[in-house]
Amino acid sequence: MKTRKLTSQLIMAMLAVAGNVSAEDKLTITPFTLNANETATIEVCLQNEKEYGGLQFVLTLPDGMSICKDSYGLIYSLTDRVKYGRDNDTKFQNSIDKRSDGTYFVLIWNSDGETVSGNSGDPIMTITVKASDQISTTNNQCVLSDIRLASVNGVPSEGTNIESETVDVTLQVPAKIAASGYGSFSWPRALDFSGTGTTVFVGTQTSDGWLHLESVDDGKIPANTGVILKGTSGQVYPQTIDQEVTLTKENLLLATSTAAVPVMDDGYYALATKSAGSGFYLIDKESGVTIPQYKAYLHVDGSAGSRDAFFFSEDATDLQNLESVDAASAVVYDLQGRRVDSPAKGIYVKDGRKIIVK
């Protein structure tokens, strides 16, 4: 077997590479929280005792999360911890390349004696990332692996490997409830709203100007299902569900979870709160309105599709628990959402509730 003779120059180079890492040196990512379909800037931080001429690492992101461009068209940016050469002209080769396995290979390297310094954990670069609507809300981590630090004028691929770093990431599905206490929602993955303080409704039938709502007892909805949410106004964050979910109730509400829906025909209704109360109001097909993605809507054919609105009934049957009022003291609306100044005897809407005028 042939043996390779080591020259003194090669031995010195190997010693320089092997001895350039302190036990305290590490590369980390600052923990962060990110909503689906939103972007965030993550910081890659170097904590080091010595300065280096370059580094490389592999970045693994959670499923449904990727590197993207920021508002300036950049996917990453070096900080002033990566020192510049003469006249602020950077001499660092730097790149991020996506590999076939979905991970990202990151390189920062200089061959002219310039140095990278984390200065006890400060960021050396920032990376712009985005979460899609296919994220999971559980067990998410970013991993920095195959981390190699190179000595000044060294080559990162020949640098010393240091321990991998893992950081927990919080990914969230944002659902919004309006000031009225209602919101419409749909999502391309199954969701669990239990524990959010939110009641989830499906629409089971329409009659006499009412959309009948029935609650989903366990708060779990299948993927691509339109629902009504009721609760405290603001954002709520349901959990994604990996297993299949099936509704036991009929649901008339349609979903825009895959794409926004342009209104180009009669009988389309969207959730709104007006003076008559909260309900699904008719959209004028000539208005050019598009129902946004991740919402729920109602589409009714025939004469029922000419109504101005469908108000909410959370009763199992149509006309239960009606309130009796004096017509002279009430500002009321008919079942098509029109104000009635002198209502005759019958059923009307007041403050979003069903009433009987006697």
N, C-alpha and C positions, 0 to 999 in steps of 0.2 A: 504494500500500500504506500502510495506516495504521500509525503508530508510536505506542507507548505512552510517555507522559512519566513518567519516574521521579521520584517525590517524594523529598525529602531523607530522610524517615522510612523509605521503602522501601529506599533505598540503604544507610542505616545498618543496617537489619535484615539485608540481604543480606551486608554485611560482617561483621556479628556472627556469622552462621551460618558463613560461609566461613572465618573466622579462629579457630574455637573448637577445632580439633583439632591436637594436637601429632604430630610424626612418630613419637613413641614410644607413642602411644595405640593399644591393641589389645584385642580381646575374644577370649578363649580358653576352651577346655574342658580340664579336667585329664584326661589319658589314664586309662583304666580297663579292667578285665577283668570279664566278666560271663558266668555260666553260663546256658544255656537254662532257661527257666521260673523264673528268679530275678530279683530286682530289685536295682537299685543306685541310689545317689544321686550324680549328676554335678554338678560345680561349674562354674558359669559365672563366669569371672574377668575383671575389668576392670583393665588397666594404663593409667594415665593421669597426665598432668602437670597437667591442669586438672580442675576439677569440672564436672559437667554436670547439667542439669535433667531429663534423660531420655534414653532410648535405645530402639531397636527393632532386631530382627534376625529372620532366618528360620533355623530349626534343621532340618536334614535328618539323619534317623537311618538306620542300615542296615536292609535288609529284615528283617522278622521282629522288629523292636524298636520299642517305642512308649512314650509317656509314660503313666504310670499313677498311681494313688493310693498313698500310703505308709500306714503303720499308723495315722496320724492322720487319714486321709481327704484328704490334701493331695497335689497333683501337683507343687507347687513351693513354695518359701519364699524370701522376701527376707532377706538378712542385714543386720547393723547397718551395713554399708557403704552401704546405701541409707538415708540419714539421715531421721529422723522429725521431724514438726512438734511443736508444743506438746503437752505432756502425753503424749508417746509415741503420739499419734494420727496414724497415717500419712496423709499427704495424697497419696500416690502412686497414680495409676491404674496397675493392672498386670493383665496377662492373658496366657494362652496359648491360642491358637485353632488347631485343626487345620484345614488347608486341603484342598481337593478333591484336590490332587496328593500328599497324604500328608505334606507338610511342616508345620511348626508356626511360627506367627507369634507373636512374643513382644514385649510392650510394657511399658515402665516409664517413667512420665511424671508430672511434677509441674508445676503452673502457678502455685505460690505461693512460688517462690524457694527451695524445698528442693533438695538436691543429691544426686547419686549419685557416690560416690568409691570407686574400686577400691584406692587406696593401694598402688600398685606390684604389682598382680597378685593381690590378695586376692579371694575370691569375693564377688560381689554377690547371687547367688541360687543355690539348689540346685534340681535337677529330679529327680524320681523316674522311672526308666525300667525297663522289663521286657523281657526277651528271650523270645520264644516258642520252641516246638520246631521252627519252620520257618526258623530262622536258618541262614546259611552261616557256616562257620568261617574263610573266607578273604576277603581284600580288603575289610575292613569299615572304614568311616570315618564320623565325625560331622562335619558341615560347618555352620559359621556363615557365612551370607551376607546380603547386603543390610543390612549393619550401618550404622546411622545414629546418630550422637551429636548431641544437641541442646544448645544453650546454655541457661543458666538462663532460665527462662520461655519457652524456645523450644518448638517443636513437633517431635517426633522425625521425622515424615515429611518435614519440611523441613530436617532436620539434615544434617550432612556425612557422606557415605558413606566408610567406611574399608575396608581390604583384608579379604577373606574369610579365615577360618581353618579349617583341616582338621586333625583329630586321628585317628590310627589307634586302632581299638578292637579288643580281643581278645574274641571271642565263642567259647564252648566248649560242646561237648556232653559232659555228665558221665556216665560209666558207672562203676558201683561194683563192685568185687570184694571179697567178704567175707573175714573172717579165715581161712576154710577154703581160700582160694585160688580159689574159684569164684564166679561171679555169673551171673544170667540177665539178658537185656537185649533190648530191641527199640526201634526208633525210626522215626518217620514219614518220614525221609529216608534215602537210601542212605549208608553209612558205610564208611570205610577205617580199619582198626585197625593197619595195618602201621606199624611205628615206635613203637608204644606198649608193646612187650614183652609183648603179650597174645596168647594163642592163642584163636582163635574156633572153636567147634564147632557143628555141627548134629547133630540126633538122627536117625539113619537107620532104626533098627528097634528094636522091643522084643521080648524073648524071655527066658523063664526068669528073670524078675525083673531083667533088665539093660536099660538104655537104651544102645544103641550110639552112640558119638560119633565123628564124623569131622571132622577139622580142615578149615577153609576155607583153602586154601594161601596165597592172596594177601591174606587178612584183610579182603576186601571183601564186604559184605553188602547185599542189596537193601533198599529201604524196607519197613517193616512185616514184618520177618522175626525170629522168635524164635531166639535163639542162647544158647549157654553160653560164658562167658568164663573163661579160666584164666590166672592170673598172680599177681603180688604184690598183697596186699590194699591197698585204697585206691581212689582215683579215677584213672581213665584218661580221656584225651580224644581220641577218634577224630576224623578229619576228615570233613566232609560231602563227598559226591560229587554233581556235577551231572548226569552222564550215567547212563544206565540200567545197572544191575548185575543179572546173572542167575546164580543158583546152578546148579552142575552136579550137585549131590548132592540126593537126596531129603531132606526135612526134616519130621519129625513135630512139632517144637516150634511152638507157636502164640504169637502176639504180642498184647500189650496196648498197642501203641503208639498206638492211636487212643482208647482208653478203658479204664478198669479193668473187670475181669470179675467179677461176683458169682457165687459158686459156689452153684448151686441144683439140682444134679443129681449123680449118681454119676460116678466115674471121672476127677475132676479132681485133678491133681498139681502141686505147686509145689516149687521148689528149697528145700532145707533141709539143715542139717547136724545130725545127732543122734548118739547114741552108736554107732549102726551105721555111721555115715559120711555122706558127702555123697551126695545123690541127690534124686529127685523123690518126695516123700511124699504119700500120699493125703490129701485134704482132706475132712473130714466135712461133708456137705452141710447138716447141721443146725447147723453152728457159726456161720453168718452171715459167713463169711470172704469178703472180696473180694480178688482178685489185683490188686495195684497196677498203675497204668499204667507203661508202659515196661519191663515184665518179659516173661519167656517162661514158658510153662506147657505141661503135657502133658495131653491128654484121651484116655482109652482106654475104648472100649466093651467090652461083653461080660464074660466071666469074668476077663480080664486086668485089668479095671478094679476088681476087688475086692482086688487086692494092696495091701499096706501101703506098698510103696515099689518104685521102680525105681532100682537103683544104676548107677553109671557104668561103662561099658566103653569104653576108648579104643582097643580092638583092632578090626581089620577083621573078624575072626570072633569067635565067642562065647567060647570057653574056651581062650585061649592064655595062656602064661606064668603058669600057676597056681602058687601057693606051697603046698608041703606042710608041714603042721604036726602036732604031737602034740596030740591032742584034750585031753589032761589039762592042757596048759599054755596053752590058748587060750581067750579069751573071744570067742565067735563068735555070729553071728546067721544065721537062715535067710534065704532069699531074699525073705521078706515083711517083713523088718526086726525079727523077734522074737528075743529072746535065747534061746539054746539052752544049757542048763547041761550037758547030757550028749549032745553031738552024735554021731550015728551017722556011718558013713562017708558021704561025699558032698561036695557043693559048698556052701560057706557064705561069709559076709562077715566079715572082721576088719579093723578100722581102715579101712573103705571099700574094701578090696581083696578080690578073689576068692581063696579058699583051698580046698584039698582036705584034708579030715580023713580020715586013714587008720585 
